[in-house]
Amino acid sequence: MRILHTSDWHIGRTFHGVDLLADQECSLAAIAELVAAERVDVVVLPGDVYDRSIPSADAIAVCNSGFEAIRAAGATIVATSGNHDSPTRLGALGSFAAAGGLHLRCRIGDVARPVIVPDDHGAVAFYGIPYLEPEITRAELGVPQARSHAEILDAAMGLVRAELAGRPGVRSVVLAHAFVVGGEATGSERSISVGGVETVPLGAFDGIDYVALGHLHSPQTLSDSVRYSGSPLPYSFGERSHRKAVWIVDLDSSGLAAVERRELPVVRGLSQLTGTLEDLLTEAVHAAAESDYVSVILTDATRPVDALRKLRDRFPHAVHVEWARPEGNPELRYRERVQGRRDTEIAQSFLTDVRGAPSPAEMTWLERALSAAVREKDGPVRVPVETGPGEDSTELSA
């Protein structure tokens, strides 16, 4: 049997406010093409199908289109819900979907109800473990004292092993959405720790022929039989050096035979550029980033006005800009930084740090304001008001 392991589609996600549905549609089409080219029998998707518990109509349409293309390519689909999904909504039409070859495992009651797929060597049992929040699931799993994800997953795997024990000779695949010890987060994942320890030990999956993990967004091998496929698209600039991929898993008559990596096409690259606004807009070295999603760190002496709009003239997919002063941001204790300095010097330094050096006229007003604040300690502040020719000058109390 040949299995394709993908995960964390996050359909409906935005990237710094940019809609990614078109990019996601392309990545799902690439997966469907790979299913056909590799003659895949089963596609496993362990969680975070959608990015939100209530996906938009457009997100549902893109996801359904992806499922349909994979089914048309010849594969059965087994999917679970992740911490971003609503298990109730995702699994609402589970029985109906199963008739069309899409098997959804979103409830605790489904953990020990495998999807059985036959091949030339017999049967393979696919067990789907959805994301299990300890506070919500511990009672139903029969472990009311459990607080950590490890305890909850142990209880779920106990149900899996008990069911599998009644199927001698049957090979097994487990789908799980969890943070397993040894995995490395990329920064675009949402934490799954709520009042407890979020990691689970690798040993929790002992005895299973292949474990398809979801939650972490980069392809990772924790053991020969336990792997993360990662997301099909990068969802943070921290992933710009990653090459997205899926795993092609082969099972023979005795269990796991081989696992091979297949890289997915880059829909749109990510680039992080640093320099002055003028250099970024003119230097030829940055031409390769013109079609990428771009994050920019500006090093101009003063903060440029309307920088993102100007950058988009050259980089139409620029999505993030920040300004870092050329001299950097040294970590100084505030008391040491202001010791022995006059109030006007401190205020001038503050203005320079946050928006650029104040003009002489602004410094004059600043000095007047500070002088008025000092005099206020001794009584009402008298602010002179200019008068016209022949008029007596007056003062207002502040």
N, C-alpha and C positions, 0 to 999 in steps of 0.2 A: 504494500500500500504506500502511496506517495501523499504526503501531507505538506501543505504550505502554511507556515506560521506567520501571521501578521497580527498587529495589535494597535491600540491607541490611535484610532482614526481621528477622533475628536472632530467629527463633522459639525460644521457651524462655528468653528473657532475663528477668531479674528487675530491679526498680527499687528500690534500697535495701531489698532483701529481699522486695519485694512481687511476687507472681506476675503476669505481664502477659499470660498466654495468652488470657484473655477479651478484653482490649483488642486483641491482635493478631488474634484471630478477627474482630473488628469491622472492623479496618482492611483485612483481606484481602477481606472481603465488600464493602466500599466500592470496592475496586479492581475486583472482578468486576462490580459494577454499572456502573462507569465503562466497562469493556470493552464491555458490552452497549449502553450509551447512545451511545458514540462509534463503535460498529461497528469495533472494533479487530481487525486481522488477526493480529498477533503481539505477544506480551508478552515483553520481554527483562528478565532478572534477573541482573545481573552480580555475583553472589557474596554471601557471608554470608547464605545462606538460613536456616541455623540459627545459634544463638549458641554452641553447643558442638560439639566434634568428635563427641561421643557424645550425641545429643539424647535426651530422655526419650520414653517412649511417648506421653505427652500432647502433647508438642511435635510429634512426627511426625504425630499425628492432626490437629492444627490445620493443619499445613503441607499435608498431603494434601487436607484439606477445601478449603483455599484454591486449590490447583491444580485440583481438580475443579470448583469454582465458576467459575474463569476459563475452563476448557475448555468448560463448559456454556454460557458466555456467547459462545462462538464463536471464541476465539483459540487459536492455536498458542503454545506456551511454549518459549523457549530460555533456559536457565539455566546458569551456571557456579558453581564452588565459590570461596569466599573464604578469607581467612586464619582465620576462625573455624570453617569447615567441615572435615570430613574428606573429601577428594576421593574416597577409596576407598569410604567408606560412602555418600556422597551419590550417587555414580555407579554403585553396585553393580547396580542394576536398570535401567541406562540403556537397553539395547536393548529391554527389555520396555516401559519407559515411552514410548519413541519411537513405539511402535505406537499409543499413545493420545494422541499429540500433545504430549508433554513431552520435549524434547530436552535432555539433560544433557551438558555438556562440562566434564569434570573431570580429564582426563589430558593430559599434554604431547602424546601421540600424536594427540589430537583437535584440536589447535590448527589444523592445516591440513585438517581434515575439516569443511567447512561444512554447515550446515543450509540446504538450498535450498527456498525458498518462492516459488511462482510468483504473479504477478498479471497484470493486463491488459496490462502493458508488458513482460513477460518474467519473468526470475528475479531474486530477491534472495538473495545469499549471506550467511548469518549465521555469523561466526567467533567462537567462544567461547575467550577466553584466561583460564584460571583463575588464581588467585593463584599466583605462581611465586616460591618462596623460592630465592634464588641458590645457597646452599650445597647444596641438594638437587637442583636442576634443571639446573645449568650443564653437567654432563657429558652428560645426555641431549639437551640443546639444541645440543651441539657447540661450546660456548664454555667450555672448562675453566678459562680464565684469568679469567672474569667474576667480579666481586665485588659489583657494584651492581645494583639493580633496573633501572636504565636499560639496562645491557648485556644483561641477561636479556630485557627486553621487546623490545629491538632484535632479538635473535635470534628471538623468537617472531613478531614482525611480519615478519621476513624470510621465515619459512615461509608466513605469510598472503599476502604479496605474490607470492611465487613461485606459490602455488596459484591466486591470483586472476588472475595473468597468463595462465593457460590458459583463462580464461573471458571472452573479450572481450565488452564490452557489458553484462556483469552488474554490477548495483549491489551495494554492499557495506555491511554493518553489522558492527562489531566490538564485542564485549562484553569489558571488561577490568576486573580488580579491582586497582587500583593508586593510588598517591598521585602525581598529576600536578602539576607545577609550576604555580602559580597557584591551586590549590585551597586552601581554608581549612578546617582541622579544627575540630571543635566541642568536643572534649574527651572524648567518649564512645567514640571509636575506639581500638582497640588498635594500638600502634605496630607497623609491619611492618619496622622496621629491626633487623637482627640482624647486627652486624659490618660493615655497609656502608651506603651512601647509599640512603635509601628513596624519594626522589622520582625521577620520570621526566619528560623534557621533553615538552611539548605536541607538538613536531614529530615525535615518534615515530609519530604516527597520520596523518601527511600522506597524502593520496590516498584516504582512506576516506570514503564518503558520510555515514555517521553513526557516532559512537563513543559507546556507552553505558557510562559508568563507574560503578563501585561502590567503596566503602570509606569515603568521606566522607559524613557524615550530614545535610548540608543541601543543598537544591537549588542548583546552581551552574552557570553558563555560562562555560566557558573559551574557547570560540569558538562560532560558529554551529553547528558540527557535532560539538563535543566537550563533553559535559555530564555532571554528576552529578545524579541524581534525589534523592539523600538517602534516609534511612530513612522508612518510613511513620508511625512514632511517635517522639516525643522520648525519648532514653535518658539524658539528664542534664539538670540544672537549667540548665546553660549553653545549652540549646536551648529554653528557655521562651518566647523571643521569636520563634522560628522558626515559619513556617507550612509544614507538610509538604505535599508535592505530588508529582506525577508529570509526565512530559513526554509529550505526544502528538506523534508525529513522522510527517509525511507525506512519502513518496517518490513522485516522478512518473517519467516515462520517462527523464529526464536525471540523476536523483539526488535530493538533498535539496530539497524544495519548501517546507516550513514546519515550525516547531516551536512548540507552544503549551503553556503551563503549565496544569495542572488541580490545584487545591488539594484536599487530602483533608480529610474532616470531622475535627474535634477529638474524640477519644474521651474524653479526660479532660485538663483543663488542668493547667498547672504554675504554682505561685505560690511566691514567696519573700517571707516576711514578717519584719519586724523590729520589736521592741518589748518591753515588759515582759509577763510572763505574764498579769497581770490585764488589761492593755489588749487583748491579743490575744484573750482570752476574752470580752470585753465590748463592744469598740468595733464599731459598726455598719459602719464602713468596710471591715471585713474579711469581710463577709458573702459577697461574690462568690467568695471562695476556699474556701468550705465544701465544695464538691464536687470540688475540685482535689487533686492530689498537692501536699503542702505541705512546704516546707523553712523552718525558723524559726531566726532569730538572736535570742536573748534578751538583753535589755539590763538586767536586774534588777541591783541593787547586789550581791546575793549570789546564788549559783547556786540556782535553785528545785529543790525535791525532786520527783522523779517527774513532770517537766514533760511528757514525751511522752504519758503516759497522760492527764493533764489536758487537754492540747491536743486529744487525739482525741475528747473529749466534744463539742467544737465542729467540729473538722476530722477526720472519721473516716479520711481518707486522708493524714494527716500521717506523713511517713516519716523526717524528719531534724530534729534539734535540736542547736544548739550555743549556747554561752554566751559572749558578748563583753562584757567590763566596759565600762560607759558611757564611761570615760575612754580606752578603746582600749588598744592594745598598742604604745607607742612603742618604736622600735628604739634601745636604749641599750646601750653596751658594758658588759659585766658589771663590769669593773674600776672604771669610772667610777660605776656605780650603787652599789657597796658601799664606795667609798673614804670613810674617816672615820666609818663607822658601826659601832656595837657589834654583837657577835655576836647578841644577843637581837633587835636591830632588824632585822638581816638575816633571821633565822629567822622573825620575825613577818611581815615583808613577803612572804616566800616562801609562808607559809601563807595569807595574805590573797589572794595572786594565784591560788593553785590551788584554794581551796575556801571562802574567806571569812575575815573577821577572827577570830582566836582569842579565846576568852573569858578573863577574868582568871584563872580557875582553870587553864586550859590554859597561860597564860603563866607561871604559877608553876612548874608542872611543867617547862616548857621551860627556865626559868632554872636550876632545880636540875640538869637534865641537862647543860646547858652548863657549869655550875660544876664538876660531877663530871668532865666531859671534860678541863677545864683542869687539875684537880688530879691527874689520872691520869698526867700527864707526870712528876710528882715521886714516884710510887710507887703502891701499891695504893689504890684509892678505898675509903674507909670510909663505908658507907651506914648511918645510924642506923636501928634498928628500934624502933618503939614497943612498949612493954611494958605489962602490966597493973599495977594498984596493988600496991605492995610488991615488985615484981620489979625486978631490976637491968637497966638498959638494956644492949643489946649492939650490936655492929657486925658487919656482913657485909663481907667483902672482895669487891670487884668486879674 
